[in-house]
């Protein structure tokens, strides 16, 4: 059975997508800090929890996730790494290392095969110096969508 045939049988399985943004800036988060993107812009299929900052796979499939982070201008050097986590395992990392008088924006993404109930979320890893993840309208976001449902 091809994908088009599968979609005709169960369109709800091809309608999973979310976008959430950081409501306010996070200043000097500790290592292993769970980043919660509270402001849910779009949540088709209700897989993302803005309360817990986690995506829970509603069914098995291949999913794409991305995190976009912004750091404000700063004169001193600082480093922060943010991981996309699958359950308790890091699966992707984004480096937000800066010593600039300009805004810095970084994006990291990954494709994951998930089983029903698997969770995906973001966490700080390595922290050095004074760090801010800039929050507010579209500065820092977490998103995901299903690519291919699995039978």
DSSP file (Angstrom, degrees, kcal/mol; ACC not computed):
  #  RESIDUE AA STRUCTURE BP1 BP2  ACC     N-H-->O    O-->H-N    N-H-->O    O-->H-N    TCO  KAPPA ALPHA  PHI   PSI    X-CA   Y-CA   Z-CA
    1    1 A X              0   0    0      0, 0.0     2,-0.0     0, 0.0     0, 0.0   0.000 360.0 360.0 360.0 126.9    0.0    0.0    0.0
    2    2 A X     >  -     0   0    0      1,-0.1     4,-2.2     4,-0.0     5,-0.1  -0.264 360.0-100.5 -81.8 171.8    1.5    3.4   -1.0
    3    3 A X  H  > S+     0   0    0      1,-0.2     4,-2.8     2,-0.2     5,-0.2   0.906 121.0  52.8 -60.6 -44.3    1.4    6.6    1.0
    4    4 A X  H  > S+     0   0    0      1,-0.2     4,-1.9     2,-0.2    -1,-0.2   0.907 110.5  48.2 -60.2 -41.4   -1.5    8.1   -1.0
    5    5 A X  H  > S+     0   0    0      2,-0.2     4,-1.5     1,-0.2    -1,-0.2   0.909 111.6  50.5 -64.0 -41.0   -3.5    5.0   -0.4
    6    6 A X  H  X S+     0   0    0     -4,-2.2     4,-2.1     1,-0.2     3,-0.2   0.918 109.0  50.8 -62.9 -44.8   -2.7    5.1    3.3
    7    7 A X  H  < S+     0   0    0     -4,-2.8    -1,-0.2     1,-0.2    -2,-0.2   0.863 106.7  55.2 -61.7 -36.8   -3.7    8.8    3.6
    8    8 A X  H  < S+     0   0    0     -4,-1.9     3,-0.3    -5,-0.2    -1,-0.2   0.862 110.3  46.8 -64.8 -34.3   -7.0    8.0    1.9
    9    9 A X  H  < S+     0   0    0     -4,-1.5     2,-0.2     1,-0.2    -2,-0.2   0.879 133.0  10.1 -75.0 -38.5   -7.7    5.4    4.6
   10   10 A X    ><  +     0   0    0     -4,-2.1     3,-1.2    -5,-0.1     4,-0.3  -0.661  60.3 173.6-146.7  83.8   -6.7    7.5    7.6
   11   11 A X  G >  S+     0   0    0     -3,-0.3     3,-1.4     1,-0.3     4,-0.2   0.757  76.0  71.1 -65.2 -24.7   -6.1   11.2    7.0
   12   12 A X  G >  S+     0   0    0      1,-0.3     3,-1.2     2,-0.2    -1,-0.3   0.807  90.2  61.2 -63.7 -27.6   -5.7   11.9   10.7
   13   13 A X  G <  S+     0   0    0     -3,-1.2    -1,-0.3     1,-0.2    -2,-0.2   0.660 103.6  48.7 -74.5 -14.1   -2.4   10.1   10.7
   14   14 A X  G <  S+     0   0    0     -3,-1.4     2,-0.3    -4,-0.3    -1,-0.2   0.319  95.7  79.3-103.8   8.9   -0.9   12.6    8.2
   15   15 A X    <   +     0   0    0     -3,-1.2     2,-0.5    -4,-0.2    -1,-0.2  -0.501  57.1 120.6-116.2  62.2   -2.1   15.6   10.1
   16   16 A X        +     0   0    0     -2,-0.3   130,-2.3    -3,-0.2     2,-0.3  -0.981  28.3 129.7-125.9 119.4    0.4   16.1   12.9
   17   17 A X  E     -AB  44 145A   0     27,-2.0    27,-1.6    -2,-0.5     2,-0.3  -0.959  24.1-177.1-163.2 148.2    2.4   19.3   13.1
   18   18 A X  E     -AB  43 144A   0    126,-2.6   126,-2.0    -2,-0.3     2,-0.3  -0.994  12.2-169.3-148.8 155.2    3.2   21.9   15.7
   19   19 A X  E     +AB  42 143A   0     23,-2.4    22,-2.4    -2,-0.3    23,-1.8  -0.967  16.2 172.1-140.9 128.5    5.0   25.3   16.2
   20   20 A X  E     -AB  40 142A   0    122,-2.5   122,-2.8    -2,-0.3     2,-0.3  -0.985  13.2-154.1-136.3 147.6    5.7   26.8   19.6
   21   21 A X  E     -AB  39 141A   0     18,-2.8    18,-1.6    -2,-0.3     2,-0.6  -0.844  29.3-100.3-122.0 159.2    7.7   29.8   20.6
   22   22 A X        -     0   0    0    118,-2.7   114,-3.0    -2,-0.3   118,-0.3  -0.663  30.7-156.6 -74.5 119.8    9.5   30.9   23.7
   23   23 A X  S    S+     0   0    0     -2,-0.6     2,-0.3   112,-0.2    -1,-0.2   0.917  72.2   9.4 -68.3 -44.9    7.2   33.3   25.5
   24   24 A X  S    S-     0   0    0    111,-0.2   112,-0.2   112,-0.1    -1,-0.1  -0.895  92.3 -85.5-133.0 161.9    9.9   35.2   27.4
   25   25 A X        -     0   0    0     -2,-0.3     2,-0.6   110,-0.3   109,-0.2  -0.314  32.0-138.7 -66.7 149.6   13.6   35.2   27.4
   26   26 A X  E     -E  133   0B   0    107,-2.3   107,-2.5    -4,-0.0     2,-0.5  -0.963  19.6-159.3-109.9 119.1   15.5   32.6   29.5
   27   27 A X  E     -E  132   0B   0     -2,-0.6   105,-0.2   105,-0.2   103,-0.0  -0.873  63.9 -16.4-107.2 128.2   18.5   34.2   31.2
   28   28 A X  S    S-     0   0    0    103,-3.9    -1,-0.2    -2,-0.5   104,-0.1   0.907  77.0-167.9  48.6  57.9   21.5   32.1   32.5
   29   29 A X        -     0   0    0     -3,-0.3    -1,-0.1   102,-0.1     3,-0.1  -0.422  19.9-116.6 -69.1 150.5   19.8   28.7   32.4
   30   30 A X    >   -     0   0    0      1,-0.2     3,-1.0    -2,-0.1    94,-0.2  -0.291  41.9 -76.7 -77.2 170.3   21.7   25.9   34.1
   31   31 A X  T 3  S+     0   0    0      1,-0.2    94,-0.2    96,-0.1    -1,-0.2  -0.366 119.1  21.1 -60.9 148.2   23.1   22.8   32.4
   32   32 A X  T 3  S+     0   0    0     92,-1.0     2,-0.5     1,-0.2    -1,-0.2   0.794  85.2 163.2  60.6  32.0   20.4   20.2   31.5
   33   33 A X    <   -     0   0    0     -3,-1.0    91,-2.2     1,-0.0     2,-0.6  -0.714  39.2-129.5 -83.7 125.2   17.6   22.8   31.7
   34   34 A X  E     -F  123   0C   0     -2,-0.5     2,-0.5    89,-0.2    89,-0.2  -0.656  21.6-143.9 -76.5 115.1   14.4   21.7   30.1
   35   35 A X  E     -F  122   0C   0     87,-2.0     2,-0.6    -2,-0.6    87,-0.6  -0.710  12.0-159.5 -84.9 123.6   13.4   24.5   27.7
   36   36 A X        -     0   0    0     -2,-0.5     2,-1.3    85,-0.1     3,-0.1  -0.916   9.6-156.5-108.9 117.2    9.6   24.9   27.6
   37   37 A X        +     0   0    0     -2,-0.6   -15,-0.2     1,-0.2    16,-0.1  -0.744  20.7 177.8 -89.2  90.5    8.2   26.7   24.5
   38   38 A X        +     0   0    0     -2,-1.3     2,-1.1   -18,-0.1    -1,-0.2   0.842  53.5  79.6 -69.7 -38.1    4.9   27.7   26.2
   39   39 A X  E     -A   21   0A   0    -18,-1.6   -18,-2.8    -3,-0.1     2,-0.7  -0.607  67.3-160.4 -83.2 103.1    3.3   29.8   23.5
   40   40 A X  E     +A   20   0A   0     -2,-1.1   -20,-0.3   -20,-0.2     3,-0.1  -0.724  15.9 175.4 -86.2 116.8    1.7   27.2   21.1
   41   41 A X  E    S+     0   0A   0    -22,-2.4     2,-0.3    -2,-0.7   -21,-0.2   0.851  71.8   4.5 -86.3 -40.2    1.1   28.8   17.7
   42   42 A X  E     +A   19   0A   0    -23,-1.8   -23,-2.4     2,-0.0    -1,-0.3  -0.991  56.9 171.0-150.2 135.5   -0.1   25.7   15.9
   43   43 A X  E >   -A   18   0A   0     -2,-0.3     3,-1.6   -25,-0.2     2,-0.4  -0.421   8.5-178.7-150.6  67.6   -0.8   22.2   17.2
   44   44 A X  E 3  S+A   17   0A   0    -27,-1.6   -27,-2.0     1,-0.3     3,-0.4  -0.562  81.3  14.2 -71.3 123.8   -2.5   20.0   14.6
   45   45 A X  T 3  S-     0   0    0     -2,-0.4    -1,-0.3   -29,-0.2   -29,-0.1   0.340 108.2-107.8  91.3  -6.5   -3.1   16.6   16.1
   46   46 A X  S <  S+     0   0    0     -3,-1.6    -1,-0.2   -29,-0.2    -2,-0.1   0.800  75.2 138.2  55.4  36.2   -2.4   17.9   19.7
   47   47 A X        +     0   0    0     -3,-0.4     9,-3.2   -30,-0.2     2,-0.4   0.742  51.8  74.2 -80.1 -23.3    1.0   16.1   19.9
   48   48 A X  E     -G   55   0C   0      7,-0.2     2,-0.6   -31,-0.2     7,-0.2  -0.764  65.6-155.1 -97.9 135.6    2.8   19.0   21.6
   49   49 A X  E  >> -G   54   0C   0      5,-3.0     4,-2.1    -2,-0.4     5,-1.1  -0.929   6.6-170.1-107.5 111.2    2.2   20.0   25.2
   50   50 A X  T  45S+     0   0    0     -2,-0.6    -1,-0.1     1,-0.2     5,-0.1   0.718  88.9  58.9 -69.3 -20.9    2.9   23.7   25.9
   51   51 A X  T  45S+     0   0    0      1,-0.1    -1,-0.2     3,-0.1   -13,-0.1   0.899 120.5  24.1 -72.2 -42.4    2.6   22.9   29.6
   52   52 A X  T  45S-     0   0    0      2,-0.2    -2,-0.2   -15,-0.1    -1,-0.1   0.565  99.0-127.9-101.2 -11.8    5.4   20.3   29.6
   53   53 A X  T  <5 +     0   0    0     -4,-2.1    69,-0.5     1,-0.2     2,-0.4   0.828  68.2 121.4  68.6  31.5    7.4   21.5   26.5
   54   54 A X  E   < -G   49   0C   0     -5,-1.1    -5,-3.0    67,-0.1     2,-0.5  -0.958  58.1-140.7-131.8 145.7    7.3   18.1   25.0
   55   55 A X  E     -GH  48 120C   0     65,-2.7    65,-2.0    -2,-0.4     2,-0.5  -0.903  18.1-161.2 -98.8 131.4    6.0   16.5   21.8
   56   56 A X  E     - H   0 119C   0     -9,-3.2     2,-0.3    -2,-0.5    63,-0.2  -0.967  22.8-122.4-114.2 120.1    4.4   13.1   22.3
   57   57 A X        -     0   0    0     61,-2.7    60,-3.2    -2,-0.5    61,-0.1  -0.432  15.8-159.1 -63.6 121.1    4.1   10.9   19.2
   58   58 A X  S    S-     0   0    0     -2,-0.3     2,-0.3    58,-0.2    -1,-0.2   0.722  75.3  -6.0 -74.3 -19.6    0.4   10.0   18.7
   59   59 A X  S    S-     0   0    0     56,-0.1    -1,-0.2    59,-0.1    55,-0.1  -0.966  92.9 -71.3-163.9 164.6    1.4    7.1   16.5
   60   60 A X  S    S+     0   0    0     -2,-0.3    90,-2.2    90,-0.2     2,-0.3  -0.274  71.5 104.1 -64.8 147.9    4.5    5.5   14.9
   61   61 A X  E     -DC 114 149A   0     53,-2.1    53,-2.8    88,-0.3     2,-0.5  -0.959  69.8 -66.9 167.6 179.6    6.2    7.3   12.0
   62   62 A X  E     -DC 113 148A   0     86,-2.8    85,-3.5    -2,-0.3    86,-1.6  -0.862  51.8-174.5 -95.1 129.6    9.0    9.4   10.7
   63   63 A X  E     -DC 112 146A   0     49,-3.1    49,-2.9    -2,-0.5     2,-0.4  -0.915  19.4-142.6-127.1 150.2    8.9   13.0   12.1
   64   64 A X  E     -DC 111 145A   0     81,-2.9    81,-2.1    -2,-0.3     2,-0.3  -0.946  20.7-175.4-111.7 134.1   10.9   16.1   11.4
   65   65 A X  E     -DC 110 144A   0     45,-2.8    45,-2.2    -2,-0.4     2,-0.3  -0.959   3.7-178.1-128.4 147.7   11.9   18.5   14.3
   66   66 A X  E     -DC 109 143A   0     77,-2.5    77,-2.7    -2,-0.3     2,-0.4  -0.998  11.3-162.4-143.3 144.2   13.6   21.8   14.3
   67   67 A X  E     -DC 108 142A   0     41,-2.7    41,-2.3    -2,-0.3     2,-0.5  -0.998   6.9-167.0-124.3 131.8   14.7   24.3   17.0
   68   68 A X  E     -DC 107 141A   0     73,-3.0    73,-2.3    -2,-0.4     2,-0.4  -0.982  11.3-173.8-120.2 124.8   15.5   27.9   16.2
   69   69 A X  E     -D  106   0A   0     37,-3.0    37,-2.6    -2,-0.5     2,-0.4  -0.919  10.3-161.7-124.9 144.3   17.2   29.9   18.8
   70   70 A X  E     -D  105   0A   0     64,-0.4    64,-3.5    -2,-0.4     2,-0.4  -0.987   0.5-165.2-126.6 134.2   18.2   33.6   19.1
   71   71 A X  E     -D  104   0A   0     33,-2.9    33,-2.5    -2,-0.4    62,-0.1  -0.952  24.0-124.1-113.6 137.6   20.7   35.2   21.4
   72   72 A X        -     0   0    0     -2,-0.4    28,-0.2    60,-0.3    30,-0.1  -0.282  44.2 -74.1 -74.1 165.3   20.8   39.0   21.9
   73   73 A X        +     0   0    0     28,-0.2     2,-0.3    26,-0.1    28,-0.2  -0.266  58.6 173.4 -57.6 143.9   23.9   41.2   21.2
   74   74 A X  E     -K  100   0D   0     26,-3.1    26,-0.6    28,-0.3    28,-0.2  -0.974  33.3-150.2-156.8 140.0   26.5   40.8   23.8
   75   75 A X  E    S+     0   0D   0     -2,-0.3     2,-0.3    24,-0.1    26,-0.1   0.750  79.6  69.1 -86.1 -24.1   30.1   42.1   24.2
   76   76 A X  E    S-     0   0D   0     24,-0.1    24,-0.2     1,-0.1     2,-0.1  -0.680  91.4-102.3 -97.5 152.8   31.5   39.2   26.2
   77   77 A X  E     +     0   0D   0     -2,-0.3    53,-0.3    22,-0.2     2,-0.3  -0.431  46.4 167.3 -70.4 139.1   32.0   35.7   25.0
   78   78 A X  E     -K   98   0D   0     20,-2.1    20,-2.4    51,-0.2     2,-0.4  -0.990  18.5-155.2-151.6 157.5   29.5   33.1   26.0
   79   79 A X  E     +I  128   0C   0     49,-2.9    49,-2.5    -2,-0.3     2,-0.3  -0.995  14.8 166.1-136.9 135.9   28.6   29.6   25.0
   80   80 A X  E     -I  127   0C   0     -2,-0.4    16,-3.2    16,-0.3     2,-0.4  -0.951  14.7-161.0-148.9 132.1   25.4   27.5   25.2
   81   81 A X  E     - J   0  95C   0     45,-1.7    44,-3.2    -2,-0.3     2,-0.5  -0.936   7.5-161.0-111.9 135.9   24.5   24.3   23.5
   82   82 A X  E     -IJ 124  94C   0     12,-2.6    12,-2.7    -2,-0.4     2,-0.4  -0.970   7.2-156.3-120.5 129.1   20.9   23.1   23.1
   83   83 A X  E     -IJ 123  93C   0     40,-3.5    40,-2.2    -2,-0.5     2,-0.6  -0.796  15.2-137.4-104.6 143.0   20.0   19.5   22.4
   84   84 A X  E     -IJ 122  92C   0      8,-2.2     7,-3.1    -2,-0.4     8,-1.2  -0.891  33.8-154.1 -89.0 128.1   16.9   18.0   20.8
   85   85 A X  E     -IJ 121  90C   0     36,-3.7    36,-1.8    -2,-0.6     2,-0.6  -0.844  20.1-159.1-110.4 140.4   16.2   15.0   23.0
   86   86 A X  E >  S-IJ 120  89C   0      3,-3.0     3,-2.3    -2,-0.4     2,-0.4  -0.968  78.2 -47.1-113.2 111.4   14.3   11.8   22.2
   87   87 A X  T 3  S-     0   0    0     32,-2.7    34,-0.1    -2,-0.6    -2,-0.0  -0.526 125.2 -25.4  57.6-116.1   13.2   10.4   25.5
   88   88 A X  T 3  S+     0   0    0     -2,-0.4     2,-0.4    -3,-0.1    -1,-0.3   0.342 120.8  93.7-105.4   6.9   16.4   10.7   27.6
   89   89 A X  E <  S-J   86   0C   0     -3,-2.3    -3,-3.0     2,-0.0     2,-0.3  -0.850  73.3-126.5-107.2 131.9   18.9   10.6   24.6
   90   90 A X  E     +J   85   0C   0     -2,-0.4    -5,-0.2    -5,-0.2     3,-0.1  -0.563  30.9 170.3 -70.3 135.3   20.3   13.6   22.8
   91   91 A X  E     +     0   0C   0     -7,-3.1     2,-0.3     1,-0.4    -6,-0.2   0.532  63.3  14.0-122.4 -14.6   19.8   13.3   19.1
   92   92 A X  E     -J   84   0C   0     -8,-1.2    -8,-2.2    18,-0.1    -1,-0.4  -0.980  62.2-154.4-156.9 155.8   20.8   16.7   17.7
   93   93 A X  E     -J   83   0C   0     -2,-0.3     2,-0.4   -10,-0.2   -10,-0.2  -0.997   2.1-161.2-139.5 142.3   22.7   19.8   19.0
   94   94 A X  E     -J   82   0C   0    -12,-2.7   -12,-2.6    -2,-0.4     2,-0.6  -0.987  16.4-141.1-122.3 131.0   22.6   23.5   18.2
   95   95 A X  E     -J   81   0C   0     -2,-0.4     2,-0.5   -14,-0.2   -14,-0.2  -0.822  15.9-176.9 -97.0 121.0   25.5   25.7   19.2
   96   96 A X        +     0   0    0    -16,-3.2     2,-0.5    -2,-0.6   -16,-0.3  -0.605  26.9 152.5-112.9  67.4   24.6   29.2   20.4
   97   97 A X        +     0   0    0     -2,-0.5     2,-0.4   -18,-0.2   -18,-0.2  -0.858  16.9 166.6-103.0 127.9   28.1   30.5   20.8
   98   98 A X  E     +K   78   0D   0    -20,-2.4   -20,-2.1    -2,-0.5    -2,-0.0  -0.995  36.3 165.3-148.6 147.1   28.6   34.2   20.5
   99   99 A X  E     +     0   0D   0     -2,-0.4     2,-0.3   -22,-0.2   -22,-0.2  -0.518  55.8 114.0-150.0  74.6   30.9   37.2   21.0
  100  100 A X  E     -K   74   0D   0    -26,-0.6   -26,-3.1   -24,-0.2   -24,-0.1  -0.953  69.5-132.7-147.2 158.2   29.2   39.8   18.8
  101  101 A X  S    S+     0   0    0     -2,-0.3     2,-0.3   -28,-0.2   -28,-0.2   0.137  89.2  78.8 -97.4  17.7   27.3   43.0   18.9
  102  102 A X  S    S-     0   0    0    -28,-0.2   -28,-0.3   -30,-0.1    -2,-0.2  -0.817  93.6 -93.2-119.1 159.2   24.7   41.5   16.6
  103  103 A X        -     0   0    0     -2,-0.3     2,-0.5   -30,-0.1   -31,-0.2  -0.491  39.7-146.7 -66.1 144.6   21.8   39.2   17.2
  104  104 A X  E     -D   71   0A   0    -33,-2.5   -33,-2.9    -2,-0.1     2,-0.4  -0.972  15.2-173.7-118.4 130.1   22.8   35.6   16.7
  105  105 A X  E     +D   70   0A   0     -2,-0.5     2,-0.3   -35,-0.2   -35,-0.2  -0.987   4.5 177.7-127.2 130.3   20.3   33.0   15.3
  106  106 A X  E     -D   69   0A   0    -37,-2.6   -37,-3.0    -2,-0.4     2,-0.4  -0.962   9.3-162.5-131.7 148.4   20.9   29.3   14.9
  107  107 A X  E     -D   68   0A   0     -2,-0.3     2,-0.4   -39,-0.2   -39,-0.2  -0.992   5.7-177.2-131.4 139.1   18.7   26.4   13.8
  108  108 A X  E     +D   67   0A   0    -41,-2.3   -41,-2.7    -2,-0.4     2,-0.3  -0.987   9.2 176.1-131.1 145.0   19.1   22.7   14.3
  109  109 A X  E     -D   66   0A   0     -2,-0.4     2,-0.3   -43,-0.2   -43,-0.2  -0.963   7.3-179.9-146.7 163.5   16.9   20.0   12.9
  110  110 A X  E     -D   65   0A   0    -45,-2.2   -45,-2.8    -2,-0.3     2,-0.5  -0.988  24.7-130.2-159.1 153.4   16.6   16.2   12.7
  111  111 A X  E     -D   64   0A   0     -2,-0.3     2,-0.4   -47,-0.2   -47,-0.2  -0.951  33.4-174.7-107.6 130.2   14.4   13.4   11.3
  112  112 A X  E     -D   63   0A   0    -49,-2.9   -49,-3.1    -2,-0.5     2,-0.6  -0.944  27.3-135.2-127.7 145.4   13.4   10.8   13.8
  113  113 A X  E     -D   62   0A   0     -2,-0.4     2,-0.3   -51,-0.2   -51,-0.2  -0.902  36.8-172.1 -94.2 121.8   11.6    7.5   13.7
  114  114 A X  E     -D   61   0A   0    -53,-2.8   -53,-2.1    -2,-0.6     2,-0.3  -0.857  18.9-145.3-118.4 149.8    9.2    7.5   16.7
  115  115 A X    >   -     0   0    0     -2,-0.3     3,-2.2   -55,-0.2   -58,-0.3  -0.679  51.5 -70.1 -99.5 163.3    7.0    4.9   18.3
  116  116 A X  T 3  S+     0   0    0      1,-0.3   -58,-0.2    -2,-0.3    -1,-0.1  -0.309 122.9  15.5 -53.8 128.7    3.6    5.8   19.9
  117  117 A X  T 3  S+     0   0    0    -60,-3.2    -1,-0.3     1,-0.3   -59,-0.1   0.257  85.3 142.9  89.6 -12.2    4.2    7.8   23.1
  118  118 A X    <   -     0   0    0     -3,-2.2   -61,-2.7   -61,-0.1     2,-0.4  -0.355  42.2-140.1 -59.2 141.1    7.9    8.7   22.4
  119  119 A X  E     -H   56   0C   0    -63,-0.2   -32,-2.7    -3,-0.1     2,-0.4  -0.839  16.8-168.6-110.2 147.2    8.7   12.2   23.6
  120  120 A X  E     +HI  55  86C   0    -65,-2.0   -65,-2.7    -2,-0.4     2,-0.3  -0.998  22.6 144.6-132.3 134.5   10.8   14.8   21.9
  121  121 A X  E     - I   0  85C   0    -36,-1.8   -36,-3.7    -2,-0.4     2,-0.3  -0.911  40.9-100.6-158.9 177.5   11.9   18.0   23.7
  122  122 A X  E     +FI  35  84C   0    -87,-0.6   -87,-2.0   -69,-0.5     2,-0.3  -0.891  31.3 175.2-119.7 145.7   14.8   20.6   24.1
  123  123 A X  E     -FI  34  83C   0    -40,-2.2   -40,-3.5    -2,-0.3   -89,-0.2  -0.999  30.7-115.7-147.8 142.2   17.4   20.9   26.8
  124  124 A X  E     + I   0  82C   0    -91,-2.2   -92,-1.0    -2,-0.3   -42,-0.3  -0.452  33.0 173.9 -72.2 153.7   20.5   23.0   27.4
  125  125 A X  E     +     0   0C   0    -44,-3.2     2,-0.5     1,-0.4   -93,-0.2   0.528  56.8  25.1-123.2 -83.3   23.8   21.2   27.6
  126  126 A X  E     -     0   0C   0    -95,-0.1   -45,-1.7   -94,-0.0     2,-0.4  -0.780  64.7-174.6 -96.8 127.8   27.0   23.1   27.8
  127  127 A X  E     + I   0  80C   0     -2,-0.5     2,-0.3   -47,-0.2   -47,-0.2  -0.978  10.5 163.9-124.8 132.2   26.9   26.6   29.4
  128  128 A X  E     - I   0  79C   0    -49,-2.5   -49,-2.9    -2,-0.4     2,-0.1  -0.957  54.1 -11.1-146.6 128.4   29.7   29.1   29.7
  129  129 A X  S    S-     0   0    0     -2,-0.3     2,-0.5   -51,-0.2   -51,-0.2  -0.291 108.1 -26.4  82.3-169.9   29.5   32.8   30.5
  130  130 A X  S    S-     0   0    0    -53,-0.3     2,-0.4    -2,-0.1   -54,-0.1  -0.714  72.0-175.0 -83.8 123.5   26.3   35.0   30.6
  131  131 A X        -     0   0    0     -2,-0.5  -103,-3.9  -102,-0.1     2,-0.4  -0.940  16.6-178.8-128.4 143.4   23.7   33.5   28.3
  132  132 A X  E     -E   27   0B   0     -2,-0.4     2,-0.7  -105,-0.2   -60,-0.3  -0.992  17.3-154.5-137.9 131.1   20.2   34.4   27.1
  133  133 A X  E     -E   26   0B   0   -107,-2.5  -107,-2.3    -2,-0.4     2,-0.3  -0.938  35.7-127.0 -97.8 116.2   17.8   32.6   24.8
  134  134 A X        -     0   0    0    -64,-3.5   -64,-0.4    -2,-0.7  -112,-0.2  -0.457  30.4-168.5 -72.9 126.6   15.8   35.5   23.4
  135  135 A X        +     0   0    0     -2,-0.3  -110,-0.3     4,-0.1     2,-0.2  -0.563  35.1  72.8-108.6 174.6   12.0   35.0   23.8
  136  136 A X  S >> S+     0   0    0   -114,-3.0     3,-1.3  -112,-0.2     4,-0.6  -0.644  87.9   7.5 112.2-172.1    9.0   36.8   22.4
  137  137 A X  T 34 S-     0   0    0      1,-0.3  -114,-0.1    -2,-0.2  -113,-0.0  -0.181 127.3 -36.9 -52.4 107.6    7.5   36.9   19.0
  138  138 A X  T 34 S+     0   0    0     -2,-0.2    -1,-0.3     2,-0.2     3,-0.2   0.527 101.6 118.2  57.2  15.9    9.2   34.3   16.8
  139  139 A X  T <4 S+     0   0    0     -3,-1.3     2,-0.4     1,-0.3    -4,-0.1   0.921  84.4  17.4 -74.1 -43.1   12.7   34.8   18.2
  140  140 A X  S  < S+     0   0    0     -4,-0.6  -118,-2.7  -118,-0.3     2,-0.3  -0.991  80.1 169.7-135.0 125.9   13.1   31.2   19.5
  141  141 A X  E     -BC  21  68A   0    -73,-2.3   -73,-3.0    -2,-0.4     2,-0.4  -0.928  25.9-154.7-139.3 156.2   10.9   28.4   18.3
  142  142 A X  E     +BC  20  67A   0   -122,-2.8  -122,-2.5    -2,-0.3     2,-0.3  -0.999  27.9 166.6-128.8 132.4   10.4   24.6   18.4
  143  143 A X  E     +BC  19  66A   0    -77,-2.7   -77,-2.5    -2,-0.4     2,-0.3  -0.954  10.2 169.9-145.5 162.2    8.5   22.8   15.7
  144  144 A X  E     -BC  18  65A   0   -126,-2.0  -126,-2.6    -2,-0.3     2,-0.3  -0.981   4.8-177.6-166.4 160.1    7.8   19.4   14.2
  145  145 A X  E     -BC  17  64A   0    -81,-2.1   -81,-2.9    -2,-0.3     2,-0.3  -0.985  34.0 -98.8-158.8 158.3    5.7   17.5   11.8
  146  146 A X  E     - C   0  63A   0   -130,-2.3   -83,-0.3    -2,-0.3  -130,-0.1  -0.628  27.1-179.3 -82.0 138.5    5.1   14.0   10.6
  147  147 A X  E    S+     0   0A   0    -85,-3.5     2,-0.3    -2,-0.3   -84,-0.2   0.812  73.7   2.8 -97.4 -48.8    6.7   13.0    7.3
  148  148 A X  E     - C   0  62A   0    -86,-1.6   -86,-2.8  -135,-0.0    -1,-0.3  -0.936  67.0-139.2-146.9 115.5    5.5    9.4    7.0
  149  149 A X  E     - C   0  61A   0     -2,-0.3     2,-0.4   -88,-0.2   -88,-0.3  -0.442  23.2-136.7 -67.4 149.9    3.1    7.5    9.2
  150  150 A X              0   0    0    -90,-2.2   -90,-0.2    -2,-0.1    -1,-0.0  -0.874 360.0 360.0-108.9 143.3    4.1    3.8    9.9
  151  151 A X              0   0    0     -2,-0.4    -1,-0.1   -90,-0.0   -90,-0.1   0.473 360.0 360.0 -76.1 360.0    1.6    1.0    9.8
